[in-house]
Amino acid sequence: MGDSFFVCHHLAALYAYGYVLTRGVLPYFANFRLISELSTPFVNQRWFYEALKYPRSHWLVVLNGIAMAVVFFVVRIAVMPSYWASVFATFGTPEFERLGLGAQVAWITSCIALDVLNTIWMYKIARGCYKVLTGRGGLKVKDAADGSLATDKKHTNNHTD
């Protein structure tokens, strides 16, 4: 999904959780954000399938991809409105002011960064899921020599065991 996005995601999370863990602030919001990690097993399984060179058309890869898309959407995208409603409800309260500027900036900027990244990733996941479900993923144009469809060599299963 992109190494630079992956690094930015983790830096934003470390920045925010540094305040949560060292100052004991915002545990409700921190735990709310942790719900998003329910999609991680599907993302990690996708990596394993790619590392093992499973073809994208394999039923396990397709099933995991669909589950990843659904869970990713539910725990990272669909929760954004209720999360931000809770955040906005704290603005101007004495508790919000007590946080101080450092924690406020860490909280808001990291959440914005994470939500932007999650939106970009959801777009890529949805696009990939659509391609697989419509039969457009992993296939090249017809081979002129024999008229057969050639699979994407990058994802060919080369196992000999």
Stockholm file with secondary structure:
# STOCKHOLM 1.0

chainA/1-161         MGDSFFVCHHLAALYAYGYVLTRGVLPYFANFRLISELSTPFVNQRWFYEALKYPRSHWLVVLNGIAMAVVFFVVRIAVMPSYWASVFATFGTPEFERLGLGAQVAWITSCIALDVLNTIWMYKIARGCYKVLTGRGGLKVKDAADGSLATDKKHTNNHTD
#=GR chainA/1-161 SS CCHHHHHHHHHHHHHHHHHHHHHCCCHHHHHHHHGGGGGHHHHHHHHHHHHTTCCTTSHHHHHHHHHHHHHHIIIIITTHHHHHHHHHHHTTSHHHHHHCHHHHHHHHHHHHHHHHHHHHHHHHHHHHHHHHHTTCSSEEEECTTTCCEEECGGGCCCCCC
#=GC SS_cons         CCHHHHHHHHHHHHHHHHHHHHHCCCHHHHHHHHGGGGGHHHHHHHHHHHHTTCCTTSHHHHHHHHHHHHHHIIIIITTHHHHHHHHHHHTTSHHHHHHCHHHHHHHHHHHHHHHHHHHHHHHHHHHHHHHHHTTCSSEEEECTTTCCEEECGGGCCCCCC
//
